[in-house]
Amino acid sequence: VFVSFGLSDSKLKALHDQIKTLGGRLVVRGLLNDSFPDTQKRLKTLGITVDIHPVWFTDHDVQRVPTFVVKDGDRFDKVSGNVSCYAALEAIQYHGELKEKAATLLDLKERNHAS
């Protein structure tokens, strides 16, 4: 899930918790205030982890956040908007090319919530 530090604390925490159950991760374009210490402090305060990967933003033509990406090799589907990871997966399951992968991830969510 592509995010930015401009999202609210509650949104970042919720997306982190959701994506963790699916085996994914949060991705940001760069450092908060171009500062490692500021970034570390914010992440520690939130209790979340992120990958910093500006190239992935370009590779997936991410123009706004949050953007949810399901990828299989070179193919990917994406959904942008203020929705949950699960709602984004449902949209991909019904309208994307990677329907089966999205369905598998939704099944994983159900299994994780059942245990």
Residue frames relative to the residue before (quaternion, step in Angstrom):
aa qw qx qy qz dx dy dz
V 1.0000 0.0000 0.0000 0.0000 0.00 0.00 0.00
F 0.2942 -0.7511 0.5698 0.1565 3.55 -0.76 1.07
V 0.0277 0.8032 -0.5884 0.0889 3.55 -0.73 1.14
S 0.2071 -0.7355 0.6128 0.2016 3.54 -1.34 -0.10
F 0.6015 -0.5671 0.4222 0.3719 3.52 -1.27 0.34
G 0.5336 0.6195 -0.3984 0.4156 3.59 1.29 -0.01
L 0.5400 0.5925 -0.4117 0.4333 3.60 1.25 -0.24
S 0.5988 -0.5774 0.4082 0.3761 3.56 -1.13 0.55
D 0.6424 -0.5232 0.3968 0.3951 3.54 -1.24 0.51
S 0.6725 0.5032 -0.3108 0.4449 3.58 0.89 -0.93
K 0.6438 0.5122 -0.3262 0.4655 3.61 1.01 -0.76
L 0.6561 0.5069 -0.3177 0.4601 3.61 0.90 -0.87
K 0.6601 0.4987 -0.3115 0.4675 3.59 0.92 -0.86
A 0.6614 0.5093 -0.3142 0.4522 3.59 0.90 -0.90
L 0.6707 0.4837 -0.3049 0.4726 3.59 0.88 -0.90
H 0.6253 0.5373 -0.3380 0.4540 3.58 1.00 -0.77
D 0.6761 0.4910 -0.2952 0.4632 3.57 0.87 -0.94
Q 0.6604 0.5058 -0.3089 0.4611 3.59 0.97 -0.84
I 0.7115 0.4642 -0.2791 0.4475 3.58 0.74 -1.01
K 0.5852 0.5816 -0.3665 0.4301 3.58 1.13 -0.61
T 0.6654 0.4993 -0.3117 0.4591 3.60 0.97 -0.79
L 0.7005 0.4539 -0.2555 0.4878 3.58 1.24 -0.44
G 0.5201 -0.6568 0.4041 0.3672 3.59 1.28 -0.03
G 0.5474 0.6107 -0.3992 0.4100 3.58 1.21 0.38
R 0.2974 -0.7468 0.5613 0.1970 3.53 -1.27 -0.33
L 0.4847 -0.6189 0.5319 0.3148 3.51 -1.36 0.32
V 0.1268 -0.7833 0.6067 0.0485 3.56 -1.08 0.79
V 0.1037 -0.7705 0.6270 0.0501 3.55 -0.97 0.95
R 0.5824 -0.6078 0.4223 0.3362 3.54 -1.23 0.55
G 0.8103 -0.1023 0.1222 0.5639 3.59 0.95 -0.85
L 0.7278 -0.4330 0.3305 0.4167 3.50 -1.37 -0.20
L 0.5273 -0.5856 0.5104 0.3441 3.54 -1.22 0.52
N 0.8418 -0.0216 -0.0353 0.5382 3.60 -0.72 1.09
D 0.5223 -0.6467 0.3936 0.3925 3.63 1.20 0.52
S 0.5892 0.5772 -0.3320 0.4577 3.56 1.17 0.65
F 0.4180 -0.6937 0.5306 0.2500 3.57 -0.83 1.04
P 0.6686 0.4963 -0.3375 0.4389 3.65 0.79 -0.83
D 0.6507 0.5050 -0.3249 0.4647 3.62 0.95 -0.82
T 0.6473 0.5197 -0.3104 0.4633 3.57 1.01 -0.86
Q 0.6610 0.5085 -0.3043 0.4603 3.58 0.86 -0.96
K 0.6563 0.5200 -0.3131 0.4482 3.58 0.92 -0.92
R 0.6725 0.4913 -0.3034 0.4629 3.60 0.89 -0.90
L 0.6590 0.5059 -0.3120 0.4608 3.58 0.92 -0.87
K 0.6570 0.5059 -0.3103 0.4649 3.57 0.96 -0.84
T 0.6363 0.5259 -0.3210 0.4643 3.58 0.99 -0.84
L 0.7123 0.4436 -0.2472 0.4845 3.57 0.98 -0.87
G 0.3287 -0.7547 0.5000 0.2691 3.58 1.15 -0.57
I 0.5611 0.5810 -0.3926 0.4398 3.57 1.09 0.76
T 0.2735 -0.7160 0.6084 0.2057 3.51 -1.36 0.20
V 0.0743 -0.7776 0.6232 0.0383 3.55 -1.22 0.59
D 0.3408 -0.6507 0.6207 0.2743 3.50 -1.38 0.24
I 0.2465 -0.7338 0.6110 0.1654 3.57 -1.04 0.77
H 0.2166 0.7962 -0.5211 0.2181 3.56 -0.36 1.25
P 0.1578 -0.8356 0.5194 0.0842 3.61 0.22 1.22
V 0.6033 0.5753 -0.3619 0.4172 3.61 1.07 -0.65
W 0.6280 0.5384 -0.3444 0.4440 3.61 1.01 -0.72
F 0.5874 0.5544 -0.3756 0.4545 3.60 1.09 -0.62
T 0.6749 0.4768 -0.2826 0.4871 3.58 0.98 -0.87
D 0.6553 0.5403 -0.3134 0.4246 3.58 0.87 -0.96
H 0.7711 0.3249 -0.1599 0.5237 3.57 1.05 -0.78
D 0.4017 -0.7510 0.4435 0.2792 3.58 1.32 0.29
V 0.1890 0.7919 -0.5483 0.1910 3.56 0.86 1.02
Q 0.1112 -0.8241 0.5554 0.0029 3.54 -0.58 1.23
R 0.7859 0.0774 -0.0441 0.6119 3.58 1.22 -0.45
V 0.2728 -0.7542 0.5785 0.1487 3.53 -1.28 0.43
P 0.5469 -0.1910 -0.8136 -0.0495 1.43 -2.17 1.20
T 0.1306 -0.7372 0.6560 0.0952 3.51 -1.28 0.61
F 0.2344 -0.7796 0.5752 0.0804 3.52 -0.84 1.11
V 0.0645 -0.8115 0.5808 -0.0047 3.58 -0.75 1.05
V 0.1003 -0.7234 0.6801 0.0643 3.52 -1.07 0.90
K 0.0751 -0.8327 0.5476 -0.0341 3.54 -0.63 1.18
D 0.0106 0.7560 -0.6544 0.0104 3.52 -1.19 0.71
G 0.7948 -0.1089 0.0216 0.5966 3.56 -0.13 1.29
D 0.7977 -0.2271 0.1998 0.5216 3.57 -0.76 -1.05
R 0.6122 0.5457 -0.3514 0.4516 3.59 1.26 -0.23
F 0.0872 0.7910 -0.6043 0.0389 3.54 -1.13 0.64
D 0.2237 -0.7041 0.6546 0.1605 3.49 -1.38 0.47
K 0.0397 -0.8024 0.5946 0.0310 3.56 -1.11 0.60
V 0.1159 -0.7438 0.6562 0.0519 3.48 -1.31 0.63
S 0.1191 -0.7863 0.6028 0.0648 3.58 -0.93 0.90
G 0.5084 0.6490 -0.4802 0.2997 3.54 -1.12 0.66
N 0.5919 -0.5849 0.4372 0.3412 3.50 -1.32 0.32
V 0.3617 0.6986 -0.5182 0.3355 3.54 0.44 1.32
S 0.5887 -0.5475 0.4409 0.3990 3.56 -1.28 0.11
C 0.6543 -0.4739 0.4002 0.4326 3.56 -1.30 0.22
Y 0.6638 0.5281 -0.3051 0.4330 3.55 0.98 -0.86
A 0.6436 0.5034 -0.3215 0.4786 3.60 1.00 -0.77
A 0.6304 0.5212 -0.3315 0.4702 3.59 1.04 -0.75
L 0.6537 0.5047 -0.3130 0.4691 3.60 0.97 -0.83
E 0.6343 0.5208 -0.3354 0.4625 3.58 1.00 -0.75
A 0.6340 0.5188 -0.3315 0.4680 3.60 1.00 -0.77
I 0.6626 0.4833 -0.3026 0.4855 3.59 0.96 -0.83
Q 0.6212 0.5534 -0.3414 0.4373 3.58 1.00 -0.80
Y 0.7612 0.3817 -0.2066 0.4819 3.60 0.96 -0.80
H 0.8208 0.2610 -0.1063 0.4969 3.59 1.04 -0.65
G 0.6461 0.5648 -0.3159 0.4048 3.61 1.19 -0.25
E 0.6060 -0.5329 0.4425 0.3911 3.52 -1.36 0.00
L 0.7321 0.3986 -0.2208 0.5063 3.58 1.11 -0.67
K 0.0199 0.8576 -0.5102 0.0619 3.54 0.95 1.01
E 0.6902 0.4940 -0.2898 0.4423 3.57 0.85 -0.98
K 0.6501 0.5046 -0.3252 0.4659 3.58 0.96 -0.79
A 0.6344 0.5151 -0.3261 0.4751 3.60 1.00 -0.80
A 0.6474 0.5147 -0.3170 0.4642 3.60 0.96 -0.84
T 0.6306 0.5322 -0.3234 0.4632 3.59 1.01 -0.81
L 0.6667 0.4907 -0.3025 0.4725 3.58 0.95 -0.84
L 0.6361 0.5092 -0.3314 0.4757 3.60 1.03 -0.70
D 0.6145 0.5302 -0.3376 0.4768 3.58 1.08 -0.68
L 0.6264 0.5374 -0.3238 0.4626 3.57 1.04 -0.83
K 0.6111 0.5427 -0.3370 0.4673 3.58 1.03 -0.80
E 0.6721 0.5015 -0.2992 0.4552 3.57 0.85 -0.97
R 0.6559 0.5072 -0.3111 0.4645 3.59 0.95 -0.85
N 0.6655 0.5001 -0.3031 0.4638 3.61 0.97 -0.84
H 0.6747 0.4775 -0.3021 0.4748 3.60 1.01 -0.69
A 0.6383 0.5385 -0.3224 0.4457 3.60 1.15 -0.59
S 0.7219 0.4540 -0.2626 0.4513 3.60 1.06 -0.64
